[in-house]
Amino acid sequence: MKTSISIILIISSVLFSPYGQAQNKKADKLYDKGVEAYNSENYRAADSLFGLSAKIQPNRDVYYNLAIAKNKLGDQCGSCKYLELASNFGDDKSYELFRKHCIIKDSIVFEDPAYYCLTEQTFCREDISFNFYKRARKGADSIVVLKNESLLTMEYILSTKFIIEENIDTVLFSLNEIQPEFPGGEYALFEFLARNIKYPIYARENNVQGTVFLSFVVEPDGKITNIRVVQGIGGGCDEEAIRVVSIMPSWKPGMQLNKPVRVQFTLPIRFMIGG
């Protein structure tokens, strides 16, 4: 499946440094030259200059502009990569564009009509997230958590060997109820992750990249418990993802029938080396 991104670029020549980072003059100069190159429609030069700036001082603006430049060059894989990196710095616009243009969605219907699965795959990446649901006779559908989720593959799920009822661990609350939320919402969650994740030295030196999928429970009082890795990438990234989630503040709990309830939550945390 091929999709295209059509984005109107509005670039300021003033570099924004998130989280109070000190500006770097060399990075600023490269960034400004990248803006000039882009406005002159020299997209290859802009891509190179923004890339050099990002290596010195990564931030959401330079990652966003890298995404736009790569889109102009027809590199959608690169465009999606940098939209995701900008999103990780808490940029709402990049997050919306990433979700709209870089996520391939599909569905799986099982022989048992009571269940179905919605899948999401990031453009140019092989990993797929599976979300299982049980149809309700009345009201909204419920979320289904399966046993041994880390062992699931598309091939296995589509095979005759896979019987969903034999793999169910938990059926959670209906989708029309209020789900748990990080205090401040998704933007605040991205900011928290960007501020607190420390890329493991071993993973960086050995080019370990990918997405760690964590599962945890948001208790009725909002505290996070039962943190576990559903799908890991190694190199110390799994442990770092667990560490960051373990220091999160209490969430707004999920609600059912106007009462706080215990809810299992899955969170993907992307580790990517910029540049």
C-alpha positions, 0 to 999 in steps of 0.5 A: 500500500502506498500513501502520500503526504501533502503538507504545507510547510510553514517554517520560522528561521528562529529555532525553538529549543524544547525543555530549556536546552541551550541553543548551539550556534553551529546547530542554529546556523545549519538550521537557518541554512536548511530553511534557506535551502528549503525556501529555494526549493533545494530540498536535498541540501535542506535535508542534509543541513537539517540532518547535520543540525539534528545530530548536534541539537535534536529537537522537534522543529528540526525533526519536523523539517527533516520530515517535510524535506524528505517528503519533498524528496519522495522518501516516505520512510524517512518522512515518517521516521522524523515525524515520529521523532518530532512526536516523541518531543511532544509536537502535536502537529507531527503526531497527527500527521504521523497517525494519519499518513504513517500508520497502516490499519487493517482488520481480521475477522475470525470464524467466531463472529463474536471476536475481531482484531484491528491491526496497526503497522507503521509504514516501512516497519515490520512490527505489527500491533494487534488489538482484539475485541469482543462484540457486545450484544448490546452497547459497545464492544470490549477489549480482549487481552490474550495470553502470550501476546509477545508470541503472536504473529500475523501468520499464526493468527490467520492460521487454522491453529489459532482459536481465539477463545483458547487464548483469552486472558482477560476481557476488559471494560467496554469502549464507551467507558472512560479510558485511563489517561496520563495527567495532561493527556497524550501531549504531556505523556510524550513530553514525559517520555522525551524528558526521562528516557535515557537511551542505553549506551549498549543499545546506542553503540550497537544500533539497537532500535525498535519499539518496546511494547509494555503492558501495565495496570492503571489501578482505581487510584491511578497508580501504575502496577504490574508492568511487563514487557509484551514485546521487547528489543533488548540492548537495555531498552526493555529495562529502560522502558520499564524504568520510565513507566515505573516513575510516572505520576498517577494517571486519571483512572478508567471509569465504568458506571461512574466508578474508577476501575482497574484497567490493563493498558498497553503503551508502545515506546519507540527507541530510535537513533536520530541522524 
